Amino acid sequence: MTLNAQQVTKHIEGNVPTGILENVPLHDKNWFGTGGPAQYYTEPTTPDAFKEALLFAKQQQLDIFVL
């Protein structure tokens, strides 16, 4: 995953854990090419990254949707 300048700034400020991106378009993440932006999006590659994402979602009271 590549971060844009706004996402890097937010990570530096400590608002969002590393590896969790904001406002990511979903149209290229599914086979039918539809979808608006996800408020938060991650592709964890380790069990610890997955746990961190779940903890962040719980702390922010976010629903989880697996693509």
PDB file as gemmi writes it, atoms N, CA and C in Angstrom:
CRYST1    1.000    1.000    1.000  90.00  90.00  90.00 P 1                      
ATOM      1  N   MET A   1       0.840  -1.175   0.000  1.00  0.00           N  
ATOM      2  CA  MET A   1       0.000   0.000   0.000  1.00  0.00           C  
ATOM      3  C   MET A   1       0.890   1.244   0.000  1.00  0.00           C  
ATOM      4  N   THR A   2       0.433   2.249  -0.702  1.00  0.00           N  
ATOM      5  CA  THR A   2       1.160   3.507  -0.772  1.00  0.00           C  
ATOM      6  C   THR A   2       0.335   4.594  -0.096  1.00  0.00           C  
ATOM      7  N   LEU A   3       0.992   5.406   0.720  1.00  0.00           N  
ATOM      8  CA  LEU A   3       0.315   6.494   1.414  1.00  0.00           C  
ATOM      9  C   LEU A   3       0.448   7.783   0.615  1.00  0.00           C  
ATOM     10  N   ASN A   4      -0.629   8.578   0.566  1.00  0.00           N  
ATOM     11  CA  ASN A   4      -0.513   9.904  -0.033  1.00  0.00           C  
ATOM     12  C   ASN A   4      -0.096  10.893   1.057  1.00  0.00           C  
ATOM     13  N   ALA A   5       0.163  12.133   0.673  1.00  0.00           N  
ATOM     14  CA  ALA A   5       0.683  13.127   1.621  1.00  0.00           C  
ATOM     15  C   ALA A   5      -0.249  13.343   2.803  1.00  0.00           C  
ATOM     16  N   GLN A   6      -1.552  13.407   2.576  1.00  0.00           N  
ATOM     17  CA  GLN A   6      -2.507  13.611   3.668  1.00  0.00           C  
ATOM     18  C   GLN A   6      -2.476  12.432   4.634  1.00  0.00           C  
ATOM     19  N   GLN A   7      -2.391  11.220   4.103  1.00  0.00           N  
ATOM     20  CA  GLN A   7      -2.366  10.044   4.953  1.00  0.00           C  
ATOM     21  C   GLN A   7      -1.077   9.991   5.771  1.00  0.00           C  
ATOM     22  N   VAL A   8       0.048  10.353   5.161  1.00  0.00           N  
ATOM     23  CA  VAL A   8       1.322  10.369   5.882  1.00  0.00           C  
ATOM     24  C   VAL A   8       1.256  11.370   7.028  1.00  0.00           C  
ATOM     25  N   THR A   9       0.705  12.551   6.770  1.00  0.00           N  
ATOM     26  CA  THR A   9       0.586  13.574   7.809  1.00  0.00           C  
ATOM     27  C   THR A   9      -0.232  13.058   8.979  1.00  0.00           C  
ATOM     28  N   LYS A  10      -1.350  12.396   8.707  1.00  0.00           N  
ATOM     29  CA  LYS A  10      -2.189  11.881   9.785  1.00  0.00           C  
ATOM     30  C   LYS A  10      -1.465  10.809  10.582  1.00  0.00           C  
ATOM     31  N   HIS A  11      -0.678   9.974   9.909  1.00  0.00           N  
ATOM     32  CA  HIS A  11       0.076   8.950  10.625  1.00  0.00           C  
ATOM     33  C   HIS A  11       1.123   9.588  11.518  1.00  0.00           C  
ATOM     34  N   ILE A  12       1.787  10.607  11.026  1.00  0.00           N  
ATOM     35  CA  ILE A  12       2.804  11.300  11.816  1.00  0.00           C  
ATOM     36  C   ILE A  12       2.169  11.954  13.032  1.00  0.00           C  
ATOM     37  N   GLU A  13       0.993  12.514  12.863  1.00  0.00           N  
ATOM     38  CA  GLU A  13       0.285  13.163  13.969  1.00  0.00           C  
ATOM     39  C   GLU A  13      -0.267  12.153  14.966  1.00  0.00           C  
ATOM     40  N   GLY A  14      -0.262  10.891  14.610  1.00  0.00           N  
ATOM     41  CA  GLY A  14      -0.698   9.849  15.538  1.00  0.00           C  
ATOM     42  C   GLY A  14      -2.191   9.605  15.587  1.00  0.00           C  
ATOM     43  N   ASN A  15      -2.935  10.082  14.607  1.00  0.00           N  
ATOM     44  CA  ASN A  15      -4.386   9.899  14.615  1.00  0.00           C  
ATOM     45  C   ASN A  15      -4.799   8.488  14.208  1.00  0.00           C  
ATOM     46  N   VAL A  16      -4.029   7.866  13.324  1.00  0.00           N  
ATOM     47  CA  VAL A  16      -4.391   6.572  12.770  1.00  0.00           C  
ATOM     48  C   VAL A  16      -3.158   5.672  12.830  1.00  0.00           C  
ATOM     49  N   PRO A  17      -3.319   4.432  13.274  1.00  0.00           N  
ATOM     50  CA  PRO A  17      -2.164   3.531  13.316  1.00  0.00           C  
ATOM     51  C   PRO A  17      -1.560   3.311  11.929  1.00  0.00           C  
ATOM     52  N   THR A  18      -0.267   3.071  11.892  1.00  0.00           N  
ATOM     53  CA  THR A  18       0.422   2.772  10.636  1.00  0.00           C  
ATOM     54  C   THR A  18      -0.224   1.563   9.984  1.00  0.00           C  
ATOM     55  N   GLY A  19      -0.418   1.624   8.676  1.00  0.00           N  
ATOM     56  CA  GLY A  19      -1.023   0.517   7.942  1.00  0.00           C  
ATOM     57  C   GLY A  19      -2.518   0.643   7.765  1.00  0.00           C  
ATOM     58  N   ILE A  20      -3.145   1.598   8.438  1.00  0.00           N  
ATOM     59  CA  ILE A  20      -4.568   1.849   8.267  1.00  0.00           C  
ATOM     60  C   ILE A  20      -4.710   3.159   7.507  1.00  0.00           C  
ATOM     61  N   LEU A  21      -5.311   3.080   6.338  1.00  0.00           N  
ATOM     62  CA  LEU A  21      -5.447   4.240   5.463  1.00  0.00           C  
ATOM     63  C   LEU A  21      -6.854   4.803   5.566  1.00  0.00           C  
ATOM     64  N   GLU A  22      -6.985   6.082   5.243  1.00  0.00           N  
ATOM     65  CA  GLU A  22      -8.291   6.745   5.284  1.00  0.00           C  
ATOM     66  C   GLU A  22      -8.748   7.119   3.876  1.00  0.00           C  
ATOM     67  N   ASN A  23     -10.076   7.104   3.694  1.00  0.00           N  
ATOM     68  CA  ASN A  23     -10.714   7.540   2.452  1.00  0.00           C  
ATOM     69  C   ASN A  23     -10.144   6.845   1.222  1.00  0.00           C  
ATOM     70  N   VAL A  24     -10.073   5.525   1.282  1.00  0.00           N  
ATOM     71  CA  VAL A  24      -9.527   4.727   0.185  1.00  0.00           C  
ATOM     72  C   VAL A  24     -10.660   4.320  -0.754  1.00  0.00           C  
ATOM     73  N   PRO A  25     -10.563   4.666  -2.050  1.00  0.00           N  
ATOM     74  CA  PRO A  25     -11.587   4.241  -3.004  1.00  0.00           C  
ATOM     75  C   PRO A  25     -11.639   2.715  -3.099  1.00  0.00           C  
ATOM     76  N   LEU A  26     -12.836   2.169  -3.140  1.00  0.00           N  
ATOM     77  CA  LEU A  26     -12.995   0.714  -3.179  1.00  0.00           C  
ATOM     78  C   LEU A  26     -13.233   0.168  -4.581  1.00  0.00           C  
ATOM     79  N   HIS A  27     -13.359   1.035  -5.575  1.00  0.00           N  
ATOM     80  CA  HIS A  27     -13.689   0.577  -6.922  1.00  0.00           C  
ATOM     81  C   HIS A  27     -12.635  -0.362  -7.500  1.00  0.00           C  
ATOM     82  N   ASP A  28     -11.383  -0.248  -7.076  1.00  0.00           N  
ATOM     83  CA  ASP A  28     -10.349  -1.147  -7.588  1.00  0.00           C  
ATOM     84  C   ASP A  28     -10.051  -2.308  -6.636  1.00  0.00           C  
ATOM     85  N   LYS A  29     -10.881  -2.469  -5.620  1.00  0.00           N  
ATOM     86  CA  LYS A  29     -10.680  -3.527  -4.632  1.00  0.00           C  
ATOM     87  C   LYS A  29     -11.684  -4.664  -4.782  1.00  0.00           C  
ATOM     88  N   ASN A  30     -12.533  -4.605  -5.790  1.00  0.00           N  
ATOM     89  CA  ASN A  30     -13.511  -5.668  -6.007  1.00  0.00           C  
ATOM     90  C   ASN A  30     -13.658  -5.925  -7.506  1.00  0.00           C  
ATOM     91  N   TRP A  31     -14.161  -7.077  -7.851  1.00  0.00           N  
ATOM     92  CA  TRP A  31     -14.210  -7.501  -9.251  1.00  0.00           C  
ATOM     93  C   TRP A  31     -15.248  -6.752 -10.078  1.00  0.00           C  
ATOM     94  N   PHE A  32     -16.257  -6.138  -9.459  1.00  0.00           N  
ATOM     95  CA  PHE A  32     -17.275  -5.439 -10.237  1.00  0.00           C  
ATOM     96  C   PHE A  32     -17.009  -3.944 -10.343  1.00  0.00           C  
ATOM     97  N   GLY A  33     -15.928  -3.460  -9.753  1.00  0.00           N  
ATOM     98  CA  GLY A  33     -15.473  -2.085  -9.970  1.00  0.00           C  
ATOM     99  C   GLY A  33     -16.361  -0.990  -9.411  1.00  0.00           C  
ATOM    100  N   THR A  34     -17.070  -1.261  -8.334  1.00  0.00           N  
ATOM    101  CA  THR A  34     -17.927  -0.236  -7.728  1.00  0.00           C  
ATOM    102  C   THR A  34     -17.490   0.020  -6.294  1.00  0.00           C  
ATOM    103  N   GLY A  35     -17.970   1.090  -5.750  1.00  0.00           N  
ATOM    104  CA  GLY A  35     -17.725   1.372  -4.344  1.00  0.00           C  
ATOM    105  C   GLY A  35     -17.130   2.747  -4.136  1.00  0.00           C  
ATOM    106  N   GLY A  36     -17.665   3.441  -3.167  1.00  0.00           N  
ATOM    107  CA  GLY A  36     -17.121   4.740  -2.794  1.00  0.00           C  
ATOM    108  C   GLY A  36     -15.928   4.542  -1.871  1.00  0.00           C  
ATOM    109  N   PRO A  37     -15.482   5.608  -1.238  1.00  0.00           N  
ATOM    110  CA  PRO A  37     -14.313   5.488  -0.373  1.00  0.00           C  
ATOM    111  C   PRO A  37     -14.650   4.827   0.973  1.00  0.00           C  
ATOM    112  N   ALA A  38     -13.718   4.015   1.439  1.00  0.00           N  
ATOM    113  CA  ALA A  38     -13.828   3.449   2.786  1.00  0.00           C  
ATOM    114  C   ALA A  38     -13.277   4.474   3.762  1.00  0.00           C  
ATOM    115  N   GLN A  39     -13.965   4.687   4.861  1.00  0.00           N  
ATOM    116  CA  GLN A  39     -13.471   5.621   5.865  1.00  0.00           C  
ATOM    117  C   GLN A  39     -12.079   5.192   6.313  1.00  0.00           C  
ATOM    118  N   TYR A  40     -11.901   3.893   6.593  1.00  0.00           N  
ATOM    119  CA  TYR A  40     -10.609   3.322   6.950  1.00  0.00           C  
ATOM    120  C   TYR A  40     -10.434   2.030   6.178  1.00  0.00           C  
ATOM    121  N   TYR A  41      -9.210   1.741   5.781  1.00  0.00           N  
ATOM    122  CA  TYR A  41      -8.929   0.544   4.987  1.00  0.00           C  
ATOM    123  C   TYR A  41      -7.544   0.019   5.358  1.00  0.00           C  
ATOM    124  N   THR A  42      -7.434  -1.299   5.450  1.00  0.00           N  
ATOM    125  CA  THR A  42      -6.131  -1.912   5.703  1.00  0.00           C  
ATOM    126  C   THR A  42      -6.055  -3.277   5.040  1.00  0.00           C  
ATOM    127  N   GLU A  43      -4.850  -3.696   4.753  1.00  0.00           N  
ATOM    128  CA  GLU A  43      -4.566  -5.035   4.257  1.00  0.00           C  
ATOM    129  C   GLU A  43      -3.488  -5.632   5.156  1.00  0.00           C  
ATOM    130  N   PRO A  44      -3.866  -6.081   6.352  1.00  0.00           N  
ATOM    131  CA  PRO A  44      -2.857  -6.593   7.281  1.00  0.00           C  
ATOM    132  C   PRO A  44      -2.171  -7.835   6.720  1.00  0.00           C  
ATOM    133  N   THR A  45      -0.871  -7.911   6.931  1.00  0.00           N  
ATOM    134  CA  THR A  45      -0.093  -9.039   6.410  1.00  0.00           C  
ATOM    135  C   THR A  45       0.452  -9.931   7.514  1.00  0.00           C  
ATOM    136  N   THR A  46       0.216  -9.557   8.754  1.00  0.00           N  
ATOM    137  CA  THR A  46       0.659 -10.382   9.885  1.00  0.00           C  
ATOM    138  C   THR A  46      -0.476 -10.462  10.902  1.00  0.00           C  
ATOM    139  N   PRO A  47      -0.439 -11.477  11.749  1.00  0.00           N  
ATOM    140  CA  PRO A  47      -1.454 -11.557  12.809  1.00  0.00           C  
ATOM    141  C   PRO A  47      -1.444 -10.320  13.714  1.00  0.00           C  
ATOM    142  N   ASP A  48      -0.271  -9.781  14.011  1.00  0.00           N  
ATOM    143  CA  ASP A  48      -0.202  -8.599  14.870  1.00  0.00           C  
ATOM    144  C   ASP A  48      -0.831  -7.384  14.193  1.00  0.00           C  
ATOM    145  N   ALA A  49      -0.612  -7.221  12.897  1.00  0.00           N  
ATOM    146  CA  ALA A  49      -1.223  -6.104  12.164  1.00  0.00           C  
ATOM    147  C   ALA A  49      -2.742  -6.254  12.150  1.00  0.00           C  
ATOM    148  N   PHE A  50      -3.213  -7.493  12.024  1.00  0.00           N  
ATOM    149  CA  PHE A  50      -4.651  -7.751  12.045  1.00  0.00           C  
ATOM    150  C   PHE A  50      -5.231  -7.401  13.418  1.00  0.00           C  
ATOM    151  N   LYS A  51      -4.540  -7.807  14.474  1.00  0.00           N  
ATOM    152  CA  LYS A  51      -4.999  -7.478  15.832  1.00  0.00           C  
ATOM    153  C   LYS A  51      -5.029  -5.967  16.050  1.00  0.00           C  
ATOM    154  N   GLU A  52      -3.999  -5.264  15.554  1.00  0.00           N  
ATOM    155  CA  GLU A  52      -3.960  -3.813  15.702  1.00  0.00           C  
ATOM    156  C   GLU A  52      -5.136  -3.158  14.988  1.00  0.00           C  
ATOM    157  N   ALA A  53      -5.464  -3.654  13.792  1.00  0.00           N  
ATOM    158  CA  ALA A  53      -6.595  -3.107  13.048  1.00  0.00           C  
ATOM    159  C   ALA A  53      -7.909  -3.354  13.784  1.00  0.00           C  
ATOM    160  N   LEU A  54      -8.081  -4.553  14.318  1.00  0.00           N  
ATOM    161  CA  LEU A  54      -9.303  -4.861  15.072  1.00  0.00           C  
ATOM    162  C   LEU A  54      -9.409  -4.003  16.327  1.00  0.00           C  
ATOM    163  N   LEU A  55      -8.307  -3.793  17.016  1.00  0.00           N  
ATOM    164  CA  LEU A  55      -8.312  -2.958  18.212  1.00  0.00           C  
ATOM    165  C   LEU A  55      -8.673  -1.515  17.859  1.00  0.00           C  
ATOM    166  N   PHE A  56      -8.100  -1.002  16.772  1.00  0.00           N  
ATOM    167  CA  PHE A  56      -8.422   0.354  16.327  1.00  0.00           C  
ATOM    168  C   PHE A  56      -9.911   0.467  16.019  1.00  0.00           C  
ATOM    169  N   ALA A  57     -10.463  -0.518  15.302  1.00  0.00           N  
ATOM    170  CA  ALA A  57     -11.886  -0.498  14.965  1.00  0.00           C  
ATOM    171  C   ALA A  57     -12.749  -0.521  16.227  1.00  0.00           C  
ATOM    172  N   LYS A  58     -12.349  -1.328  17.191  1.00  0.00           N  
ATOM    173  CA  LYS A  58     -13.107  -1.399  18.443  1.00  0.00           C  
ATOM    174  C   LYS A  58     -13.051  -0.071  19.191  1.00  0.00           C  
ATOM    175  N   GLN A  59     -11.858   0.524  19.282  1.00  0.00           N  
ATOM    176  CA  GLN A  59     -11.696   1.792  19.997  1.00  0.00           C  
ATOM    177  C   GLN A  59     -12.503   2.913  19.342  1.00  0.00           C  
ATOM    178  N   GLN A  60     -12.604   2.871  18.022  1.00  0.00           N  
ATOM    179  CA  GLN A  60     -13.326   3.902  17.280  1.00  0.00           C  
ATOM    180  C   GLN A  60     -14.804   3.547  17.084  1.00  0.00           C  
ATOM    181  N   GLN A  61     -15.226   2.393  17.609  1.00  0.00           N  
ATOM    182  CA  GLN A  61     -16.597   1.892  17.472  1.00  0.00           C  
ATOM    183  C   GLN A  61     -17.004   1.807  16.002  1.00  0.00           C  
ATOM    184  N   LEU A  62     -16.131   1.197  15.203  1.00  0.00           N  
ATOM    185  CA  LEU A  62     -16.355   1.058  13.772  1.00  0.00           C  
ATOM    186  C   LEU A  62     -16.881  -0.335  13.442  1.00  0.00           C  
ATOM    187  N   ASP A  63     -17.730  -0.410  12.447  1.00  0.00           N  
ATOM    188  CA  ASP A  63     -18.136  -1.714  11.905  1.00  0.00           C  
ATOM    189  C   ASP A  63     -16.999  -2.239  11.043  1.00  0.00           C  
ATOM    190  N   ILE A  64     -16.871  -3.558  10.967  1.00  0.00           N  
ATOM    191  CA  ILE A  64     -15.833  -4.185  10.148  1.00  0.00           C  
ATOM    192  C   ILE A  64     -16.504  -4.886   8.987  1.00  0.00           C  
ATOM    193  N   PHE A  65     -15.939  -4.697   7.796  1.00  0.00           N  
ATOM    194  CA  PHE A  65     -16.434  -5.368   6.609  1.00  0.00           C  
ATOM    195  C   PHE A  65     -15.234  -5.964   5.893  1.00  0.00           C  
ATOM    196  N   VAL A  66     -15.275  -7.266   5.633  1.00  0.00           N  
ATOM    197  CA  VAL A  66     -14.182  -7.948   4.957  1.00  0.00           C  
ATOM    198  C   VAL A  66     -14.529  -8.089   3.488  1.00  0.00           C  
ATOM    199  N   LEU A  67     -13.623  -7.611   2.637  1.00  0.00           N  
ATOM    200  CA  LEU A  67     -13.823  -7.750   1.188  1.00  0.00           C  
ATOM    201  C   LEU A  67     -13.239  -9.065   0.720  1.00  0.00           C  
TER     202      LEU A  67                                                      
END                                                                             
